Amino acid sequence: MENTRKNKDFNPNNCPVTHCLNKIGGKWKILLIYAISKKCNRFSMLQRAIPVISKQMLVNQLRELEEDKIISRIIYAEIPPRVEYAVTEYGMSLMPVIAVLQDWGLQDLKTALK
């Protein structure tokens, strides 16, 4: 069954922010990119790191990130087969963006706690 995203090509005004959010928006993608970049790179590790994500949602989000060339999926020819994920060079270009979001979130949390 073909997995189709609702918003993948929705960008009527060719907005760069909309383009970015079409790639990494949603509840899980930034968390997944960050976790994979920190060597949390196997399906079971990702499930443990984000226990509230359903198995199907995790599969879908990983597939979309792979389709967008943000992560790669490496299959090792072993018995049993082992699959690992890695952030691609293209995906690594998002790390400064994620760092800025993290900094903003830290500042906002400090403000909220006052």
N, C-alpha and C positions, 0 to 999 in steps of 0.2 A: 504494500500500500504506500503510495507516494505521500510524503509528509509535506503539506503546503503551509507556509506561514501566512498569517493574515496581513502583516505589514511590510513584508520584504521589499516590495517595489512601490510602496505608497510614499510618494514624495512629489506632490503636484507642483511645488514651486522650486524644486531642485535645491532645497535648503540643506546646508551642510550639517546642521544639528540633527535634523530628521534623518539624514543619511546615516550618521553615527549611531543614533538610537535604533535605527532599523537593524544595525549589525550587533550592538551590544546591549540594547535596552532590555527591560524586563527584570524580573526579580532575581534571576540566578546567574546570568552570563558573566557579569563582572566578578562575582564570587568564584565561579568556576575557573575563569582565566587566572585570577589571583592564586587560587589553590594549586592549579597545575604549574604555575610559574614557581611555586614554593615546593615543588617535588611531590605534591599530593597528586600523583599522576596515574593512578589505577582506579577503575570503576568502583571497587569496594572501598578504597580509601576516600573517594569523593562522597560516597554514600555515608560513611562514618563522619566525615567532616561537616556535611550538611544533612543531618538526619531528617529534617522536615521535608526535603524534596522527595517526591515520589520517584520510583524507579523509572517509570515511563517518561516523566518530565526530564529526568536526568539524561536518559537516552536521547530524547528529542533535542535538548539544549546542546549536548555534545555533538550531535549530528549537524545542527545548524552552524555551530562554531567551526566544525570541520569543513562544511560546505563553503563557508565564507573565508576559509584559509587562515583562520585565526589560531586554530590548533591543528595538530596533525595526530593521526592515529597510527601507532606502530604496532604491528602484529609480529610476535616472535614465534617462529616455527618450533614450538616445543610441545611436549605432551605433559600436562594439558596446555593448550595454547595460552599465551600471555599477551595481553593488550595493554599498552601504555599510551598516555597522551603527553604531548609536548606543545608548548606555545611556539608558534612559528616566528620567524624573524618579523613578518608582517604583524603578527599578534603582539610581539614585544614592543612595537611602536605604540601600543596602547598603555604600556606600563606607566609612563609619565602622567597620562590622563587619570589612571586609577590612583596614582599617588596624590594628585591634586584633589580628587574626590575624598580620599582618605583624610587628608589634611583638613579639608572643609568640614568633614564629619566630626573629627576630633574637636575642632574649635566650636562647632555647634553644640556638641555634647557638653562641653565645658560651660557654655553659655546657658544651656537648659538646666544645668545642675545648680546654678546660682540662685 
